[in-house]
Amino acid sequence: MPTTRYSKYEATLDDLDMSELMKMIQDRLMESGYQRNPWDPDPNYQQSMQDLYDAIAEALINNELVSDEMIEGAMEAENWMDSKLGEAVKELAQRLEREGYLKPQDGEERDPNSPGQGGQGPDRDPGQAKFELTNKAIDFLGYRTLRDVLGGAGKSSIGAHETKFQTTGVEASAESKPYEFGDTINMDVAATFQNAAKHGLNDDGTFDLEYGDLEVMQTEYNSSAATVVLLDCSHSMILYGEDRFTPAKQVALALAHLIQTQYRGDTIQFALFHNSAEELPLAKLAQAQVGPYHTNTAEGLRLAQKMLKRQNKDMKQIVMITDGKPSAITLPNGRVYKNAYGLDPMVLGETLREVGNCRRQGIQINTFMLARDPELIAFVQRVSAMTQGKAYFTTPHTIGRYVLQDFQSRRTKMVN
């Protein structure tokens, strides 16, 4: 009688899901300069294919997904990329490209199904070839951070910030009200007929329905919000023994994912501020770098106001993530005045003027501070008081919880 032998199934790298690999290398993909040289940051640095290969190899080794023989072979090889480990890493990079997580940035479109080295031509130096994260990768990184920080919290009605106001609609959640021009015709039939019956019956047993008798059902008024996230990318964000900028970017991506999936009527935009300030597309956020910059908070606030003016929303807010005192301003002639010690009277005055402009426009500033200098605390509290915003003094490890939970809890209060 024939017999069948069963053995334990041993997974291989071919079985590795690319979303799991992205999870393993996400910190390396978003690295902001701290791991290279925090004393001399390069704001224009772009990760190369070799950086990607190194990140994948490190993830495979740390998660014990390759054999000791492969590791030894790589260590003994003149160039580890020519070893079996290197071949496996390049194949995984190709799979990331084929599945839409990254694309080469060499000015040439390549068929991801064709032979190659993960977006690198056969004659290209992997240390020179660059790559970009796709929208799929950006969305994945935001989702991962959101899930890690909030877990099962944050479930709310899609695309709506609840407010204290009532409006008319299809789903009733409160008592009815007299009809006003422009209301949704969701008639409260019983209340309307009761009003009409108060006039008395006609001789034929009917009654007349007048305009003032009409009653409509009320529902909650759901408002929309426009948010600008201001990220400080000055030198101090990686200078003092910890990387503060990478967690800030992760939180910004998670906030973008939260708004895009649960608050569809909202908008979110991003800007960096340093010696000056510039708007940053979401697609470029993950790979943004810290530079050898001062902190021009006033210019950041000025840019955020311009961005919010383009948004026709009921609620407008600035989420500012920073770790330093304002230390620079842009003078009328365009020159940047700097004082590295911070809280220079001229710098402070210009910054508070922009805070006052935000207040006059009904823009709330919520500040998430990654430092606890006493003078800085006093400055941030003043900013918060002027715009009726909030100030949170937190750490790179807990900033995600504060930012995301603050955004969700304030959806019942963010009414100008």
Secondary structure, 3 states (H helix, E strand, C coil): CCCCCCCCCCCCHHHCCHHHHHHHHHHHHCCCCCCCCCCCCCCCCCCEHHHHHHHHHHHHHHCCCCCHHHHHHHHHCCCHHHCHHHHHHHHHHHHHHHCCCEEECCCCCCCCCCCCCCCCCCCCCCCCCEEEECHHHHHHHHHHHHHHHHCCCCCCCCCCEEEEEEEECCCCCEEEEECCCCCCCCECHHHHHHHHHCCCCCCCCCCCCCHHHCEEEEEEEEECEEEEEEEECCCHHHHCCCCCHHHHHHHHHHHHHHHHHHCCCCEEEEEEECCCEEEECHHHHCCCCCCCCCCCHHHHHHHHHHHHHCCCCCEEEEEEEECCCCCEEECCCCCEEECCCCCCHHHHHHHHHHHHHHHHCCEEEEEEECCCCHHHHHHHHHHHHHHCCCEEECCCCCHHHHHHHHHHHHHHCCCC
